[in-house]
Amino acid sequence: MTALATSRRGGGVAGRLADLASAAIDDAPPVRLRAWDGSEAGPTGGPVLILRDPALLRRLLWHPNELGLTQAYIVGEIDVEGDLGVALRRMRREVDRIRHAPLRARTRLGLGATSLVLRMGMLGRRPASPAAQATLTGDEHSRVRDEAAIAFHYDLSNAFYQLVLDPSMAYSCAYWSDARTDDLAAAQQAKLELICFKLGLRPGARLLDVGCGWGALACHAAQHHGARVTAVTISRQQHAFVAERIAAHGLGHLVDLRLQDHRDLTSDAYDAVAAVEMGEHVGAAGYAGFAARLHDLLRSGGRLLIQQMSRSRRPGGGAFIEAYIAPDMYMRPLGETVSLLQTAGLEVRDVQAMREHYTRTIRHWAANLEDHWAAAVALVGVQRARVWRLYLAGSALAFEEGRMGVDQILAVRPTADGSSGFRLLDQAGRRNPGTGAS
């Protein structure tokens, strides 16, 4: 049995559900349950799963999986009192245990749940999906559908992202070069500087920023390294934000901002190309063409920096992310991305794993969301705000447990004679711009 103390206040709904779970996993439920009838059951001293609405039983009967639980959370049928991340960790562990339980135990659980739903008169039609769910149409990764997918995620509200992100508006994994600091803004600046360092940016260097977001890298490269930047996005709200940012910092002579699909870019002999957490939106079938396009956009000897998330065990985006966060998102194993880049004629020079950095980054974003919860709800509505609360807590856990990764991949387009342009010092004794250490 679990080491945590357990208690039950009466039987009621919570007691019946706790008994069902215990029968399936041969243990106490992972979190305490508190149901709408006032009953409680399960371990004390940790998070409490609050069952607010009996309709959730019908939802779970139709969706007896993690997606059903997330839908119930989004619409408020269930809630969590205490640390959401801890609750998710415990519940995920038990869901895995149920998934791998003997067939007899899983059958008993299903029959017991159905019996409970029947006794409560909850059997009926499939519950409606939350209004916050994406409803895209058309062929996957067609231009029209891609624009809709990007708009669903990135055009949510510039003001909302300003509540969650640091002042640079960098919406990607930060680089915690100094473990002693807890400053998200400093960690994002260190990440931007690390990218510029790896790309070897110098005054006048031509940089293409594919999927430029809210302009953090483009403006940093222009302002601090004198690079001439072409910044590309298909998000209209991002484009408007970056245009104002360029004007405010007087960078119009260095940054060429375009509302343009990356598929419309033409070969232009850039010294460097960056795609920071943009390749996840290309899709499974389109990545080979994407990699070939990046190769062609570089001059001979030009460098490419890809910062990209990965999934090894279950490639794709995941049901929750694709339905409520980033439709059509696709993450693949790191090795497959490296292989696709090499097949396109690029030479991969360095891969830096950063998943622990993302756990810390996301927890800062989650704290920002909680600090500005009322404003976030006012901007995007309670369902979308709850989606983001769940998304951030779950993503931090996924990176912490190694179910997702994120890496910086540095590559080069070799010259005709095979030269990479890298010196031995670049590989054997390069300096870390975040710490100044060799």
C-alpha positions as CSV (number, residue, x, y, z in Angstrom):
1,M,0.0,0.0,0.0
2,T,1.0,3.6,-0.4
3,A,3.2,5.1,2.3
4,L,0.9,8.1,2.6
5,A,-1.8,8.0,5.3
6,T,-5.3,7.3,4.0
7,S,-8.7,8.3,5.3
8,R,-12.3,8.3,4.2
9,R,-15.1,10.5,5.3
10,G,-18.2,8.3,4.7
11,G,-18.6,6.2,1.6
12,G,-20.3,8.2,-1.1
13,V,-19.1,8.8,-4.6
14,A,-15.5,9.4,-3.6
15,G,-15.4,6.1,-1.7
16,R,-16.9,4.1,-4.6
17,L,-14.4,5.6,-7.1
18,A,-11.5,5.0,-4.7
19,D,-12.5,1.4,-4.4
20,L,-12.7,1.0,-8.1
21,A,-9.2,2.5,-8.6
22,S,-7.8,0.4,-5.8
23,A,-9.2,-2.8,-7.3
24,A,-7.5,-2.1,-10.6
25,I,-4.0,-1.1,-9.3
26,D,-4.1,-3.1,-6.0
27,D,-3.2,0.0,-4.1
28,A,-4.7,3.2,-2.7
29,P,-5.6,5.9,-5.3
30,P,-2.7,8.3,-6.0
31,V,-4.4,11.5,-4.8
32,R,-7.2,12.3,-2.4
33,L,-10.7,12.5,-3.9
34,R,-13.4,15.0,-2.9
35,A,-16.7,14.5,-4.7
36,W,-19.8,16.7,-5.2
37,D,-21.7,14.9,-2.5
38,G,-19.2,15.9,0.2
39,S,-17.5,12.5,0.4
40,E,-13.7,12.1,0.5
41,A,-11.3,9.2,0.1
42,G,-7.7,8.5,-0.5
43,P,-4.3,9.6,0.8
44,T,-3.9,12.7,2.9
45,G,-1.0,15.1,2.9
46,G,-1.0,15.8,-0.9
47,P,-3.1,17.2,-3.7
48,V,-6.8,16.8,-3.7
49,L,-8.7,15.9,-6.9
50,I,-12.0,17.7,-6.6
51,L,-14.9,16.1,-8.5
52,R,-17.3,19.0,-9.0
53,D,-19.8,17.6,-11.5
54,P,-21.3,14.1,-11.9
55,A,-21.2,14.7,-15.7
56,L,-17.5,13.9,-15.6
57,L,-18.4,10.2,-15.1
58,R,-20.2,10.2,-18.5
59,R,-17.3,12.0,-20.1
60,L,-14.8,9.4,-18.7
61,L,-17.1,6.6,-19.9
62,W,-16.9,8.0,-23.5
63,H,-13.2,9.0,-23.1
64,P,-11.6,6.6,-20.5
65,N,-8.1,8.1,-21.0
66,E,-6.0,11.1,-20.4
67,L,-7.9,13.2,-23.0
68,G,-11.1,12.6,-21.1
69,L,-9.5,13.8,-17.9
70,T,-8.1,16.9,-19.6
71,Q,-11.5,17.7,-21.1
72,A,-13.1,17.4,-17.7
73,Y,-10.4,19.7,-16.2
74,I,-10.8,22.3,-19.0
75,V,-14.6,22.6,-18.5
76,G,-14.3,22.6,-14.7
77,E,-15.9,19.3,-14.0
78,I,-12.8,18.4,-12.0
79,D,-10.2,20.6,-10.3
80,V,-7.0,20.2,-8.2
81,E,-6.4,21.6,-4.8
82,G,-2.7,21.9,-4.2
83,D,0.3,21.4,-6.6
84,L,-1.1,20.6,-10.0
85,G,2.3,19.2,-11.1
86,V,2.5,16.8,-8.2
87,A,-1.1,15.7,-8.9
88,L,-0.3,15.1,-12.6
89,R,2.8,13.1,-11.7
90,R,0.9,10.8,-9.4
91,M,-2.1,10.4,-11.7
92,R,0.0,9.7,-14.7
93,R,1.9,7.0,-12.8
94,E,-1.3,5.3,-11.9
95,V,-2.9,5.6,-15.3
96,D,0.2,3.8,-16.6
97,R,-0.3,1.1,-14.0
98,I,-3.9,0.6,-15.0
99,R,-3.0,0.5,-18.6
100,H,-0.6,-2.4,-17.9
101,A,-2.8,-4.1,-15.3
102,P,-4.1,-7.6,-16.1
103,L,-7.1,-7.7,-18.4
104,R,-9.3,-9.0,-15.6
105,A,-8.5,-6.0,-13.4
106,R,-9.2,-3.6,-16.2
107,T,-12.4,-5.3,-17.1
108,R,-13.5,-5.1,-13.5
109,L,-12.7,-1.4,-13.4
110,G,-14.7,-0.8,-16.6
111,L,-17.7,-2.7,-15.4
112,G,-17.6,-1.0,-12.0
113,A,-17.5,2.4,-13.6
114,T,-20.3,1.6,-15.9
115,S,-22.4,0.3,-13.0
116,L,-21.8,3.5,-11.1
117,V,-22.7,5.7,-14.0
118,L,-26.0,3.7,-14.5
119,R,-26.9,3.9,-10.8
120,M,-26.4,7.7,-11.0
121,G,-28.5,8.0,-14.1
122,M,-25.5,9.5,-16.1
123,L,-25.6,7.2,-19.1
124,G,-26.3,9.2,-22.2
125,R,-24.9,10.9,-25.3
126,R,-21.2,11.8,-25.6
127,P,-20.5,15.1,-23.8
128,A,-19.7,18.1,-26.0
129,S,-16.0,18.9,-26.4
130,P,-14.8,22.0,-24.7
131,A,-15.3,25.2,-26.7
132,A,-11.5,25.8,-26.4
133,Q,-10.8,22.8,-28.7
134,A,-9.3,23.5,-32.1
135,T,-11.5,22.7,-35.1
136,L,-9.3,22.9,-38.2
137,T,-10.4,21.8,-41.7
138,G,-8.7,21.0,-44.9
139,D,-5.6,19.0,-45.8
140,E,-3.0,18.8,-43.0
141,H,-0.2,21.2,-43.7
142,S,-1.9,22.9,-46.6
143,R,-1.1,26.6,-46.5
144,V,-4.6,27.5,-45.5
145,R,-4.7,25.0,-42.7
146,D,-1.2,25.9,-41.5
147,E,-2.2,29.5,-41.2
148,A,-5.3,28.5,-39.2
149,A,-3.1,26.3,-36.9
150,I,-0.6,29.0,-36.3
151,A,-3.3,31.6,-35.7
152,F,-5.0,29.3,-33.1
153,H,-1.8,29.1,-31.1
154,Y,0.2,32.3,-31.7
155,D,-2.7,34.7,-32.4
156,L,-4.3,33.9,-29.1
157,S,-3.4,37.4,-27.8
158,N,-0.2,39.3,-27.7
159,A,-1.2,40.7,-24.3
160,F,-1.7,37.2,-23.0
161,Y,1.8,36.1,-24.0
162,Q,3.1,39.3,-22.4
163,L,1.7,38.1,-19.1
164,V,3.4,34.7,-19.4
165,L,6.8,35.3,-21.1
166,D,9.7,37.5,-20.1
167,P,10.1,41.0,-21.4
168,S,12.0,39.8,-24.5
169,M,9.0,37.8,-25.4
170,A,11.2,34.8,-26.1
171,Y,8.8,31.8,-26.4
172,S,11.3,29.0,-26.4
173,C,13.6,27.2,-24.0
174,A,15.9,29.6,-22.0
175,Y,19.5,28.8,-21.3
176,W,20.3,28.8,-17.5
177,S,24.0,29.4,-17.9
178,D,24.3,30.4,-14.2
179,A,22.6,28.0,-11.9
180,R,22.8,30.6,-9.1
181,T,20.3,32.9,-10.8
182,D,16.6,32.5,-11.0
183,D,16.1,35.3,-13.5
184,L,14.1,34.2,-16.5
185,A,14.9,37.3,-18.5
186,A,18.7,36.8,-17.9
187,A,18.3,33.1,-19.0
188,Q,16.5,34.1,-22.2
189,Q,19.2,36.7,-23.0
190,A,21.8,34.0,-22.4
191,K,20.0,31.7,-24.9
192,L,19.8,34.5,-27.5
193,E,23.5,35.2,-27.0
194,L,24.4,31.5,-27.3
195,I,22.5,31.2,-30.6
196,C,24.3,34.3,-32.0
197,F,27.7,32.9,-30.8
198,K,27.1,29.5,-32.4
199,L,26.1,31.2,-35.7
200,G,29.2,33.3,-35.6
201,L,27.3,36.5,-36.2
202,R,29.3,39.7,-37.0
203,P,28.3,43.2,-38.0
204,G,26.8,43.0,-41.5
205,A,26.2,39.2,-41.4
206,R,23.0,38.2,-43.1
207,L,20.7,36.2,-40.7
208,L,17.4,34.6,-41.7
209,D,15.1,34.0,-38.7
210,V,12.5,31.5,-39.8
211,G,9.4,31.7,-37.6
212,C,10.6,34.8,-35.8
213,G,7.9,34.8,-33.1
214,W,7.7,38.1,-31.3
215,G,11.1,39.1,-32.6
216,A,13.4,38.3,-29.6
217,L,16.2,36.8,-31.7
218,A,15.9,39.1,-34.7
219,C,16.1,42.3,-32.5
220,H,18.9,40.9,-30.3
221,A,21.0,39.9,-33.3
222,A,20.5,43.3,-35.0
223,Q,20.9,45.4,-31.8
224,H,23.8,43.6,-30.2
225,H,25.7,42.0,-33.1
226,G,24.9,44.4,-36.0
227,A,23.4,41.6,-38.1
228,R,21.2,42.3,-41.0
229,V,18.1,40.2,-40.3
230,T,15.3,38.9,-42.4
231,A,12.5,37.9,-39.9
232,V,9.7,35.7,-41.2
233,T,6.3,34.8,-39.6
234,I,2.8,33.8,-40.8
235,S,1.2,35.0,-37.5
236,R,-0.5,38.3,-38.1
237,Q,-0.5,39.3,-34.4
238,Q,3.2,38.5,-34.1
239,H,4.0,40.5,-37.3
240,A,2.2,43.5,-35.9
241,F,4.0,43.2,-32.5
242,V,7.5,42.9,-34.1
243,A,6.8,45.8,-36.5
244,E,6.2,48.0,-33.4
245,R,9.2,46.6,-31.7
246,I,11.5,47.3,-34.6
247,A,10.2,50.9,-34.8
248,A,10.6,51.5,-31.1
249,H,14.2,50.3,-31.1
250,G,15.1,52.1,-34.3
251,L,16.1,48.8,-36.0
252,G,14.3,49.4,-39.4
253,H,17.6,49.7,-41.2
254,L,18.7,46.2,-40.0
255,V,15.6,44.1,-39.7
256,D,13.5,43.2,-42.8
257,L,10.2,41.9,-41.3
258,R,8.0,39.7,-43.6
259,L,4.5,38.2,-43.2
260,Q,5.5,35.2,-45.4
261,D,5.3,31.4,-45.5
262,H,8.7,29.7,-45.2
263,R,7.8,27.8,-48.4
264,D,7.9,31.0,-50.3
265,L,11.5,31.9,-49.3
266,T,14.0,31.9,-52.2
267,S,17.7,31.1,-52.2
268,D,19.4,34.2,-51.0
269,A,22.9,33.2,-49.8
270,Y,22.3,33.9,-46.1
271,D,25.4,33.7,-43.8
272,A,23.2,32.1,-41.1
273,V,19.7,30.7,-40.7
274,A,17.9,30.1,-37.4
275,A,14.7,28.2,-36.8
276,V,14.0,28.3,-33.0
277,E,11.2,25.9,-32.1
278,M,9.5,26.4,-35.5
279,G,10.3,23.0,-37.1
280,E,7.7,21.3,-34.9
281,H,5.1,23.0,-37.1
282,V,6.4,21.6,-40.4
283,G,4.9,18.1,-40.0
284,A,6.1,14.6,-40.5
285,A,6.0,14.5,-44.3
286,G,7.3,18.0,-44.9
287,Y,10.5,18.1,-42.9
288,A,12.7,16.7,-45.6
289,G,11.7,19.5,-47.9
290,F,12.0,22.0,-45.1
291,A,15.6,20.8,-44.4
292,A,16.5,21.0,-48.1
293,R,15.1,24.6,-48.3
294,L,17.2,25.7,-45.3
295,H,20.3,24.2,-47.0
296,D,19.5,26.1,-50.2
297,L,19.0,29.4,-48.3
298,L,22.5,29.3,-46.9
299,R,25.6,30.4,-48.7
300,S,28.4,28.0,-49.0
301,G,30.0,27.8,-45.5
302,G,26.9,29.3,-43.9
303,R,25.6,28.0,-40.6
304,L,22.2,26.8,-39.4
305,L,20.9,26.7,-35.8
306,I,17.8,24.6,-35.2
307,Q,16.4,24.6,-31.7
308,Q,13.7,22.0,-31.6
309,M,11.6,19.8,-29.3
310,S,11.6,16.0,-29.7
311,R,9.7,12.9,-28.6
312,S,11.1,9.4,-28.9
313,R,8.5,7.0,-27.5
314,R,5.4,8.6,-29.2
315,P,6.3,10.9,-32.1
316,G,3.7,13.5,-32.9
317,G,2.2,16.2,-30.8
318,G,0.0,14.3,-28.4
319,A,-3.8,14.3,-28.2
320,F,-4.0,17.2,-25.7
321,I,-1.5,19.5,-27.4
322,E,-2.9,18.9,-30.9
323,A,-6.5,19.5,-29.7
324,Y,-6.0,22.5,-27.4
325,I,-2.5,24.1,-27.9
326,A,-0.8,23.6,-31.3
327,P,-2.8,21.7,-33.9
328,D,-0.9,19.5,-36.3
329,M,2.3,19.9,-34.2
330,Y,4.8,17.0,-34.8
331,M,7.8,16.1,-32.7
332,R,10.1,13.3,-33.8
333,P,13.2,11.7,-32.2
334,L,16.3,13.8,-32.3
335,G,18.2,11.3,-34.4
336,E,15.6,11.5,-37.1
337,T,16.0,15.2,-37.3
338,V,19.8,15.0,-37.5
339,S,19.4,12.4,-40.3
340,L,17.0,14.6,-42.3
341,L,19.4,17.5,-42.0
342,Q,22.3,15.4,-43.2
343,T,20.3,14.0,-46.1
344,A,19.7,17.6,-47.2
345,G,23.4,18.1,-47.5
346,L,24.1,19.8,-44.2
347,E,26.9,18.8,-41.9
348,V,25.8,18.6,-38.3
349,R,28.6,20.0,-36.1
350,D,27.1,20.1,-32.6
351,V,24.1,19.0,-30.7
352,Q,23.3,20.5,-27.2
353,A,20.6,18.9,-25.1
354,M,18.6,21.4,-23.0
355,R,15.6,19.6,-21.6
356,E,16.4,20.4,-18.0
357,H,16.6,24.0,-19.0
358,Y,13.1,23.8,-20.4
359,T,11.6,22.3,-17.1
360,R,12.9,25.4,-15.3
361,T,11.7,27.8,-18.1
362,I,8.2,26.4,-18.2
363,R,7.8,26.6,-14.4
364,H,8.6,30.3,-14.6
365,W,6.0,30.7,-17.3
366,A,3.5,28.8,-15.1
367,A,4.3,31.0,-12.1
368,N,3.7,34.1,-14.3
369,L,0.4,32.8,-15.4
370,E,-0.7,32.2,-11.8
371,D,0.5,35.7,-10.8
372,H,-1.7,37.2,-13.6
373,W,-4.5,34.7,-13.5
374,A,-7.4,37.2,-13.4
375,A,-5.9,39.2,-16.3
376,A,-5.4,36.0,-18.3
377,V,-9.0,34.9,-17.8
378,A,-10.2,38.4,-18.9
379,L,-8.1,38.2,-22.1
380,V,-8.7,34.6,-23.3
381,G,-11.6,33.2,-21.2
382,V,-11.6,30.7,-18.4
383,Q,-11.4,27.6,-20.6
384,R,-8.3,28.7,-22.5
385,A,-6.7,29.9,-19.3
386,R,-7.3,26.5,-17.7
387,V,-5.9,24.9,-20.9
388,W,-2.7,26.8,-20.4
389,R,-2.4,26.0,-16.7
390,L,-2.7,22.3,-17.5
391,Y,-0.4,22.6,-20.6
392,L,2.4,24.3,-18.6
393,A,2.2,21.9,-15.7
394,G,2.1,18.9,-17.9
395,S,4.9,20.1,-20.2
396,A,7.3,20.8,-17.3
397,L,6.7,17.3,-16.1
398,A,7.2,15.8,-19.6
399,F,10.6,17.5,-19.9
400,E,11.6,16.6,-16.3
401,E,10.8,12.9,-16.9
402,G,12.5,12.7,-20.3
403,R,9.3,12.0,-22.3
404,M,10.1,15.2,-24.3
405,G,13.5,16.8,-25.1
406,V,14.8,20.0,-26.7
407,D,18.1,20.4,-28.4
408,Q,20.1,23.0,-30.3
409,I,21.5,21.5,-33.5
410,L,24.3,23.4,-35.2
411,A,24.9,22.6,-38.8
412,V,26.8,24.0,-41.8
413,R,26.5,24.0,-45.5
414,P,30.0,22.7,-46.5
415,T,31.9,24.5,-49.3
416,A,32.6,22.7,-52.6
417,D,35.9,21.4,-51.3
418,G,34.3,20.1,-48.1
419,S,35.4,22.8,-45.7
420,S,33.2,23.6,-42.8
421,G,34.8,26.9,-41.9
422,F,35.1,25.8,-38.3
423,R,38.5,26.0,-36.6
424,L,39.7,23.4,-34.2
425,L,39.2,25.9,-31.4
426,D,35.5,26.1,-32.2
427,Q,35.2,22.5,-31.3
428,A,37.9,21.9,-28.7
429,G,38.0,25.1,-26.7
430,R,35.0,27.2,-27.5
431,R,33.9,29.7,-24.9
432,N,30.4,29.5,-23.4
433,P,29.0,33.1,-23.8
434,G,26.7,32.6,-20.8
435,T,29.5,32.0,-18.3
436,G,32.7,33.0,-20.0
437,A,34.1,29.6,-19.1
438,S,36.0,27.5,-21.6
